[in-house]
Amino acid sequence: MEIKVAEYKDYERIAHLHAQSWKTYYQGILGERYLTEEVIDDRLVIWQTRLINPPFNQHVLIAEENGELCGFICAFGNHDFEKGTIIDALHVNSDNRGGGVGKALILEMAKWIEQFFADSGVYLEVMADNAQAIGFYERIGGTNALARLWDAPCGNQVKELVYTWQSPKQLLDKITTKQESAIY
């Protein structure tokens, strides 16, 4: 598997994986009409916009195997004054889940955050009903710091949890320890 920085030419593949992930794992959470009719167009606009002229604090990585997109991660450095850098998106192709792709992407992103935003915390937002993702974040040392409502693009208000790490070093230490002890 190869992890590399996403380029503009990758936006369609990223958008399709993002939309497919939401269609698969957010049934009953996001609106059905949105998931069946709108999610792909919405994600195409988001990823084209993000990759055409990225802000200085955005970093997007993709994982590929034999030219196939296995997953991606996106972060915005020092996004929040109190919480620090946000890991805004992490999605892994269904065929690659459980194979270490998510962990490898977070590890590489944590290295970037440590290099450029070492003095801030790291956080992410996850839907409260996404038990598989919550379990993963807890296994790599995330602390559930907050529950709140998210105004989803479908118009629903969805309960989300905010998971935090005090620093990118803490995240690196936790994920490195987990990589040495087991693969989830």
N, C-alpha and C positions, 0 to 999 in steps of 0.2 A: 504494500500500500504506500502511496506517495501523498504527502500533504504539501500543499502549495498555496500561495496567495491567489485568491480569486481575481480574475480579470473581467473586463466588461463582457467579453465573449461568453462568459460562464453564466450570465444572468438568467437565461431561459432555463438552463438545467437546474439551477438553484431554485428558481421560482416553481418549476414543476415538482421538484422533490419537496419543497416547503408545502405546496398545495396538497400533494398526495399524503404527506404526513398528517396534515390537519384533517383531511377527509377520512383517514384511517383511524386516527387516535382521538379525534375530538367530536365524534358522533355523539349527539345528545348533549354536548357542551356548547358548541357553536350552532347557529341556526342551520336547519337542513337546506333551506333555499340558498343560503350563502355558500354552503359547502358543495352543493350540486351545480349551481349556476354562476357564482361570482368569484369564488376563491382563486381560480387560476388567473383571471384578469387582474384581480387585486394584487396578487403576489408578483405578477409580471411587472406591473407598474412600480411596486416597491423595490424590486431588485434591479430593474433597469435604472431607476433613479439613484439607488445607492451606489451602483457600480459605474455610472457614467462620469461622475465627478465627485468622488468620495471625499468627505471631510477629513481633516488631518487626524482626527482621533478615531476613525473607523478602521477596523481590521477584519477582513473576511478571509477565512481559510476553507479550502475544499480538500476532501480526501478522495483519491481515485485509485482504482485497481483496474489495470488493463484498459484505461481510458473511460471506464464507467464511474459515474459519480456515486460514491458510497455515503457521503455525508458532507455537512458544512457547519460552520460556526461563524457568528458575527459578534463583535464587541465594539463598544464605544468607550474609549478611555476617559476616565475622570468625568463621567456622564452626570453624576449626582454629587453635590457638595458633601453630603453626609455619608452616603454609601459607597461612592467611588465609581469604579468601572463596571459597566453593565455588560453581561453576556446576554445579548439581545435575542439570539436565536441559536439553537443547536438541534439539528435534525439529521437522522441517520436513516438511510434506505432500509426498508423492512427486511430485505434479504441479508443485510449486514448487521442487524441489531444483535447484541450479545457477543460480538466478535472483537470488541475493543476499539471500534472506530470512534465512538463518542469520547472515550477516555483519552485516546490519542489526540483528538481535536482539542479537548480541554487542556491537555498538557501543553501543546504547542501554543495555544492562546494564552495560557498562564505565563509562559516564557516571554511572550510579547508584552503582556501587561507588566510583568516584573521589570522588563527592560525600560519601558517608557512611562509607566505610572506606578512605580514601586511604592510610593508613599500613600497610596489610597487603598481602600478596601475593594472587594469584588462582590458583585451581587447578580442575581438573576431572578426573573419572575416566572412562576410556573402555575399552571391552572391547578386548583386544589383537587380536582378529580383525576389528575394525571398521576396515578399512584406509581406507575413504573418509573417515571422521571423523578418523582419525589424520592423514591427509594435509592435511585442512582446518586442524586445530589447529597443525600444523607450519608451514603457509603463513602463519598469523597469529602466528608467533613463539613458540608454546608449546614448552617444553623437557620432554622425557620425563625425569622426576625419579625415578620409582619404578615397579617392577612388583610386583604382589602378587595374592593370590587374593581374590575377592569372593564372599561367600555370597549367591548370587542367590535371589530369591523362589521359584524353582522347586525349590530344594534343591541345585542344582548349584554347584560351586565353579568360577568362571570367572576366567581370567587377565585382569587389568585393568592399565592403565597410568595413571599420574598425570602429567598435563601441568601445568606451572606457568608463571606470569609473575611477575616480582619485585614488580610493583605494577600497579594498574589503569591508571596512566599508561603503563606499558610496553605493556600490551595495547591501549590506545587508540591509541598511536603506531603500533603494528604494523598494526592493522586499518585505520586511516586511510590509511597508506601503501599498503596493499594495495588499498583502494578506489580510490585515485587511479591506480594503475598497471594494474589489471585486475580483472575480476569473475570469480570462480571459481564 
